[in-house]
């Protein structure tokens, strides 16, 4: 489960560009997803990957709007239940 979640997070970040500068809806969403990792070490590693990928990302207004909407539906419970779309991680 943890490996699958980590893979989905990385795929979403790479393909969809969920990351953005600090303190915006996309950063908040990404941090929420990282908080679902099962251990503190995994959470820290996830956050480090976010930091590495966020330097060159500038979200559009549409990205921010989508991230903001997903914050309301994204939770660790949704991810644990396999509802990845609730966090914007479903690959279409």
C-alpha positions as CSV (number, residue, x, y, z in Angstrom):
1,X,0.0,0.0,0.0
2,X,2.7,2.5,1.0
3,X,4.7,1.8,-2.2
4,X,1.6,2.1,-4.3
5,X,0.7,5.4,-2.6
6,X,4.2,6.8,-3.1
7,X,4.1,5.8,-6.7
8,X,0.8,7.5,-7.2
9,X,2.0,10.7,-5.5
10,X,5.1,10.9,-7.6
11,X,3.1,10.1,-10.8
12,X,0.6,12.8,-10.0
13,X,3.3,15.4,-9.2
14,X,5.2,14.6,-12.3
15,X,2.3,14.3,-14.7
16,X,-0.3,16.7,-13.4
17,X,2.0,19.3,-11.8
18,X,0.2,19.4,-8.5
19,X,3.1,21.2,-6.9
20,X,3.5,24.9,-6.7
21,X,5.1,27.6,-4.6
22,X,4.8,27.5,-0.8
23,X,1.5,28.3,0.9
24,X,-0.9,27.8,-1.9
25,X,-3.7,25.2,-2.4
26,X,-1.5,22.9,-4.4
27,X,1.2,22.8,-1.8
28,X,-1.4,22.3,0.9
29,X,-2.8,19.4,-1.0
30,X,0.6,17.8,-1.6
31,X,1.5,18.1,2.0
32,X,-1.8,16.5,3.0
33,X,-1.1,13.6,0.7
34,X,2.4,13.2,2.2
35,X,0.9,13.2,5.7
36,X,-0.8,10.0,4.8
37,X,2.4,8.1,4.6
38,X,2.6,5.5,7.3
39,X,5.8,6.6,9.1
40,X,7.4,9.9,9.9
41,X,10.4,8.9,7.8
42,X,8.2,8.3,4.8
43,X,6.4,11.6,5.4
44,X,9.7,13.4,5.5
45,X,10.9,11.7,2.4
46,X,7.7,12.6,0.6
47,X,8.1,16.3,1.7
48,X,11.7,16.3,0.5
49,X,10.6,15.1,-2.9
50,X,8.0,17.8,-3.0
51,X,10.6,20.4,-2.2
52,X,12.9,19.1,-4.9
53,X,10.1,19.2,-7.5
54,X,8.5,22.5,-6.5
55,X,11.3,24.8,-7.5
56,X,10.4,25.1,-11.1
57,X,6.6,24.8,-10.8
58,X,4.3,27.8,-11.2
59,X,0.6,26.7,-11.0
60,X,-2.0,28.3,-13.2
61,X,-5.2,29.7,-11.8
62,X,-6.9,26.6,-13.0
63,X,-4.4,24.4,-11.2
64,X,-5.0,26.4,-8.0
65,X,-8.7,26.1,-8.4
66,X,-8.6,22.4,-8.9
67,X,-6.2,21.9,-5.9
68,X,-8.5,24.0,-3.7
69,X,-11.5,21.9,-4.6
70,X,-9.5,18.7,-3.9
71,X,-8.5,19.8,-0.5
72,X,-12.2,19.4,0.5
73,X,-12.3,15.8,-0.6
74,X,-8.8,14.5,0.0
75,X,-8.1,12.6,3.2
76,X,-5.9,9.7,4.3
77,X,-9.1,7.6,4.6
78,X,-10.0,8.2,1.0
79,X,-6.5,7.1,-0.1
80,X,-6.6,4.1,2.2
81,X,-9.9,3.1,0.6
82,X,-8.4,3.4,-2.9
83,X,-10.3,6.6,-3.8
84,X,-7.3,8.3,-5.4
85,X,-9.5,10.6,-7.4
86,X,-10.5,12.3,-4.2
87,X,-7.0,13.7,-4.0
88,X,-6.4,14.2,-7.7
89,X,-4.3,11.2,-8.1
90,X,-6.4,9.2,-10.5
91,X,-4.8,8.8,-13.9
92,X,-7.3,9.5,-16.7
